[in-house]
Amino acid sequence: MITVGFTLIGRGSWSGGESYLRNMLSVIASELHGKVQAKLFLTPEQHSSIGASFDHMLAAPAIVDGRVIGAGLGKRGLIALAGGTDRAFADLITAQGIDVVFEVAQWFGSRFPVPVVSWIPDFQHRRLPHLFPRSAWWRRDLGYRLQTSGNRTIMLSSGDALADCETFYPASRNKTAVVRFAIDLDPGAILARADEARQAYGLPERFFFLPNQFWVHKNHRLVVEALRHINQIGALGSLPPVILSGRTTDPRDPTFFKRLMDLAEINGIGSHFRHLGLIPYDDVVALIGAADYLLNPSHFEGWSTTVEEAKSMGTPMLLSDIPLHREQAPGSLFFAPDSPQALAQCLLEAGQRPRVVRDSVAVLQNRQQMRRRDYAAALLALFENVRGVTQ
């Protein structure tokens, strides 16, 4: 049995990271039961926020300890850099019998007493450097240099990320592992309430759904420009609307959301660019199940959760033509991420087609289970290799 130690990904401020952790712990608790067990280390504040919501996926209730505060971060990270280890966290980890520790945007030290797996979600700062303030770019890049040159295994979510990692950080070669995550959803239960969710939000029977956060690199502006083009040629009235959800704040561009919605109104496409706000996760996945197509125009992704959700429910997809999307969902309809005309053509073609008949729930469930088994096998191989190398 391999015992893996985790801290809260995103430290409570990144919902995508928390969702990623939940999916990983769920796979460990089910598909890897008896082979791997997880222990979660939380700060008192984190525990008061999430309570025991993770405990059913853990080997024991979450360990709540003040030594988790700032582990591998800020001054503690600098101490680990200078002295070789975050001693306070190391003492806590070793006392709990941890075989492998999971590190995300942290630095536990080059001589940490327990083997370390560092998950790097993506290399956006290298691909889209103009979206990062110089100080933020350097903080991220220095952290990645430490991790990729250190004595840890780098876990990546895609072949696309692997290529980036080895290109930008050659020291990582022969120290990487690709683990494509799979989500924990029941397509049958979700599809059963899809129409109810659609009606609850007052949506038409046919619509495109774009549930991305309003971050600049998610490329919502392309959708506005595509709809403006469709309106100019007089075809907007026959097109299903684009429905959106997600957080509206991007610290890199605080006025982005307002400017975007104002642009939609000025161009007379507000009725076809409707934002529902930040809605409950259960409603998000239900609307993915109700939609004609999932739409993702993003300039960059690490491994898209919304694409995984659409795959699990058999929802067709309109995706920006970036390498990651080609890898993750090769059977989708693709458009150039910088061409409003290309997206407009895709929207018009998709909107004129009959609704796609989904595969049966049994088929969807079988495919979902296969993806989870593949995810579990890759995780197990990673943890076995990391522990084996150090024994």
N, C-alpha and C positions, 0 to 999 in steps of 0.2 A: 504494500500500500504506500503510495506517494502522497505526502501531505504538502499542499501548496498554500502559501500565505498570500493574502490579498489585502490591499487598502482600497478605499472607495475611489473608483476612477472618477476624476473630475472634482473630487473632494466636495461633492454636493452641489457644484455650480454648473455641471455639464450633464444635461439630461441624457444625451446620446451616450456618454461614457457610462452612466449608471445603467442604462438599458443594455449596453454591451456586456457589462459585468453580470447582470442578471441572467442573460442568455448563456454566458459561459458557465456560471455556477449551476444553472439548470441542467446543462449537458453533463457536467461533472457528477451531479447528484443522481442522474438517471442512467445515461448510457455508460458512464465510467464508474458506476457504483461497485465498490469492492476493489477497484484498481487505483483510483485517485480520490482523495477527500480534500475539501477546502476549509480553510479557516479565514475569517474576515476580521481585520483589525480596524476599529473605529475610534475616532475621538469622542469624548462625551457629547459634544455638540452634534456630531453626525448621528450618534445613537438616538439622541432626543428627537432628531428630525425623521429618521427612517425606522426607528424602533426595531422590532423583531421581524421586519418584512423579508429579510434575507435568511432568517434562521433555519427555515425548513430545507434549505439547500446546502447547509453547512454541517460539518462533522460535530460541531458543538455551537452553542449560542455565540454570537459575535463577541470578540474580546474588546472590551472598552477600556482604554488606558490613555492617560495624558501623554505618554511617550509617543503616541501616534501623531500628535499635533506637530505639524511641520516636518515630519520624517522625510529626509531626503530633499528638503526644500530650503531655500533661503540660506540662513546662517548654518542650519544643520547640513545642508548640501555642501557648503563651503568647508565646514569642519570635516565632512567625509572626504572631500577632495584633498584637503591638506593632510589628514591623518589616516586616510585609507578606509575608514568605515564610520557610519553613523552608529556610534557605540550604544546609545540609549535604545535605538530601535533594534539593533543587533541582539542586545540582551533580552529584549522582549520576544523576539522571533525564536531565538534558540531555546528559551525556556518553554516555548509551546511546541517544541519538537517539529519544526518546519523543515522540510527537505528541500523545497524550492520556493523562492519568493518572487512575486510578480511586481514589476516596476514600471510605472507609467509617468512620464514627465517628472521623474525624481532621479536622485543620484544617491544610492546607499553606500557607495564607496568601492574602490578597486579591490579592497581586501575584505569585503563583507564575508562573514563566516559561513553564509548559506549561499548556494548557487542562485544566480539571478537570471530571470527572463525579462528582457525589456521589450515592451510592446510599443512600436512606433506606428501610429495609425496611418500617417501619410506624410508626404513631403511637399505640402502646399507652399511653404515659404520659399522653396527652391523653384517650383514651377510658376508661382505667381508672386514674385518678390515685391511687386509694386503695391500689394495689398497690406504690407506689413510696415509699421514704423521701424526705423533703423534699429532702435534699441531692442524691440521685440524680435526682429529678425535675428539679431546676433545672440540673444538669449536662447532662442530655440536652436539655432545652429550649433552653438557651443555645447548645449546639452546633448544634441545628437552626436556630435564628435566624441564626446566623452563616452557615451553608451556604445557607439559602434567601434571604438578603438579599445574598449575595455574588455575585461574577461567575463563577458556575459553573452548569452544567446539573444539575438534580435528576432523577435516575432513580428511578422508582417502579414497583412490581410489580403494580399493579392500578388500576382505575378508582376503587375504593373508597379506596385510599390517595391518589390524586390529589385526590379531593374533600376528604379530611381535610387534605391539605397546603395547598390553596388556602384552606380555611376558617380553619385555625389560623395559617397563615403567608402572609398575602396578598401579601407581597413576592415569593413564588415564582411568581406568575402570569406566564405566557408564558416561563417558564424551565424547564419540566418536560417529561418524556417518560415515557410508560408502556411498560414492557418486561416482558411476562408471560413468566416463564421456563418452560422445558420441560426435563425431565430426560432423561438419557442412559441408557436401559434397553432391553434386548432382551426384549420380553414372551414370545417363544417360548421362550428359554432359561430364563427364570424360571419360567414355568408348567410346564415339563418337570420341574422338581425341586420343585414346590410340595407334592405329596403326600408326597414323601420328607421334606421339612422338617417337615410336620405330624406325621408319625409319629415323627420324631426327638425331638420335644418332648412326645410322648404326648398329643396333642390329638385330640378326637373329629372325626368327618367334618364336622360342622357347628359353626361357632363365629363369633362376632363378634370383630373384632380392633381394638384401640385401642393403636397404637404411639406415643403422644405422651409427651414428657417429663413428669414429675410436677411441673409448675409450676402455681401456684394458678390462673392464668387459663385453663389447659387444661380445668378444670371436671370433673375426675374424680369429684368428690363427687356431682354430679348422677347419675352412673351408679349409684353405691352407693344413693342414695335411690330411684332408679327400680327397681332390683332388690329393694330392701326392700319397695316397694309391690307388686311382682309376687309376692313371697313371702307377703305378708299376704293376698292374694286366692287363694293356693293354686295358682298357676300356674307356680312356679319350676321344678318338676321336668320340665316339658315344653319348657323354654326352652334353646336352645343357650347355652353359657357365654360370658362376655366375657373374652377373653384380652388381657393387657396386656404391653407391654414399654417400655423407656425408662429414662432416668436418674431417680433418685429424690430428688435434692437440688434444693431451691430456696432460694437464699440469703435470699430475702425471708421464708421460713417454713420453717426447718430441720426442724421436727417434722411437717410436713404429711403426708408419706408414711406414717409410722408411725401417726399418728392415723387416717388414711383406712383402712389395712388393719385396724386394731383395730376400727373402726366396722363394717367388712364382717363380721368374725368375730362381733362382738357380736350382729349382726342375722341371723346364720345364713346368710349368702350367700357365704361365703368360697370355696366350690366353684365359684361362678359369677362370681368376680372374682379371677382367677388371674394373678399377675404372673410373667413369665418372667425378669425381670432385664434387664440391658443386654446384648442379644444382637448377634451380628455383623450388619452391614448386609445382607449377602446373605441371611441368614435372615429378616430383617424383611420384605424385599420378597417372598421366597418365601411367607411366611405371609400377606401381603396377597393374593397370588395364590391361596392355598388357602382363604381365609376366605369365608364366605357374604356378609358385608358388612364394609366398613371403617367404623368408628365414630369420629366426631370431635365431641365435645360442647363444644368450645372457646368461650369468651366472645369471643375475639378472635384473628384471624390476619392476617398480612400477605399471604402467598400460600402456601397449605399444601403442603408437599412431600409429605406422606402422601396428600393428595388427588390430586396429580399422579401419584404411584406407582399408586394405585388406578385412575385413568383409563387409564394405560398398559396395565394388565392386564385391563381390563373388569370390575373388581370393583365391584359395587353399593355404594352408600354411604348411611349414616344420618348426617346432618350437622345441627349446630345451625343454627338459622335466623338467620344473621347475613348482612349484605350481601355480605361477601367470598365466603362459601360459595355464595350465589345466583349470584354472578358467575362463580365458578370451576367449579362443577359443577351447572348448573341442572336437570339431570334426576334429582337425588337425592331421597331421602325426607328431609324436614326436620321438626325439632321445636323448640319454644321452649326456649332454653338455660337458662331458670329454672323449668321445669316438669317435675318428676320424673314426673308422670302422663302428660305428652305423650310423653316418651321411653319410658316403660313401654309405652304403646300402640304406638309404633313398633316396639319390640323384639318384642312379642308378635305383631304383624301380620307382621313380616319372618320371625320364627322359624317361623310356621305355613305360610309359602309354600313351594312347591317351590324347590329351588336354582335360581338364575338360570343359564340356559345362556349362556355367554359367546360373543361373536363369534369368528370364526376368527382364528387367529394372524396370517394375512395381513392381515385387516381391521384388527386392533389395531396391527400394525406400520405400516400405511399411515397411520393416524390419528396415531400417535406421530411419524412422520416429518413429517407436515404441521404438527404443533405445533412441532417443532424448526425447520422452515423459517420459520414465522411469528416465532419467537423470534430466529432469525438475522437476518431482514429488519429487525426492530425495532432490534436491536443495531447493525446496519450503518448504518441511517438516523440513529441517535443519534450514532455516532462521526463519520460524515461531516458531520453538521450542526455538531457541536462544533468539529471542525477547520476547517470552512469559514468559520464565523463569525469565527474569529480570524486567518484568513489575509488 
